[in-house]
C-alpha cells in the first residue's frame, strides 16, 4: 500500500517550475543606473539582405536615436526606446548619377514619405548569460507594428573618465532578423525555390554606446 500513499504525497508536493535554475548574475560594471542617451558618434545601425544568392548586401541608416533606462543590478528592468528616419538610409551606391538611396527609401521599399519614422519600444529583457540578453520589443516599420527580438551583448561601461565629456558610458552589440514581408514590404522577394531577387529575411546589426553626462564619478579601475 506504500505506492498509492507515495503517489498522493508526490501529487500534493509543490512542483518547481520547468524554468527553475540558478539565477543569472549580471556582469559587473562601474556604470551607474540612470537615463542614458545614444552617442551617435559611436553607433551604427546596419541591415543585410541576400542579393541573388551571391552576397549579403549591406546598408545603414545615418539618422537614428535611442534612450536607455540603464540598471546594472537588474538588467531585466531596463527600458529602451529608439527611432529611425527611414529617409536617412545610406547604400553607398557608387554611381553618382543614380540615387539608389531614394529607391530604398521610396514606395517600393521603406516608403519614407508615407511612413517617416521607424520605432522600437522594448517590452521585455531576459538575461541569457551575465553579459547577454534577449531584448524583445515592438517594431513599427512601414506602418506595421510587430514583435521583434534582438540578441544583445553588453560590452561593458564605466562611471566616467577624465577624458570623456560624455560622462558615464555603456556599450552594446546586437543582432536580429526580421521578415520584411511581415511589414508589408514584398517588392523583389524571390519566388519559392529561387534566389532571383532580394531576400525576405533582413539581418539587423547594431553597435551602440550610450552616455549619461549627469552621472557623477570617474573610472577607478583599469
C-alpha positions, 0 to 999 in steps of 0.5 A: 500500500506504500505506492498509492500513499507515495503517489498522493504525497508526490501529487500534493508536493509543490512542483518547481517550475520547468524554468527553475535554475540558478539565477543569472548574475549580471556582469559587473560594471562601474556604470551607474543606473540612470537615463542614458542617451545614444552617442551617435558618434559611436553607433551604427545601425546596419541591415543585410539582405541576400542579393541573388544568392551571391552576397549579403548586401549591406546598408545603414541608416545615418539618422537614428536615436535611442534612450536607455533606462540603464540598471546594472543590478537588474538588467531585466528592468531596463527600458529602451526606446529608439527611432529611425528616419527611414529617409536617412538610409545610406547604400553607398551606391557608387554611381553618382548619377543614380540615387539608389538611396531614394529607391530604398527609401521610396514606395517600393521599399521603406516608403519614407514619405508615407511612413517617416519614422521607424520605432522600437519600444522594448517590452521585455529583457531576459538575461541569457548569460551575465553579459547577454540578453534577449531584448524583445520589443515592438517594431513599427516599420512601414506602418506595421507594428510587430514583435521583434527580438534582438540578441544583445551583448553588453560590452561593458561601461564605466562611471566616467573618465577624465577624458570623456565629456560624455560622462558615464558610458555603456556599450552594446552589440546586437543582432536580429532578423526580421521578415520584411514581408511581415511589414508589408514590404514584398517588392523583389522577394524571390519566388519559392525555390529561387534566389532571383531577387532580394531576400525576405529575411533582413539581418539587423546589426547594431553597435551602440554606446550610450552616455549619461553626462549627469552621472557623477564619478570617474573610472577607478579601475583599469 
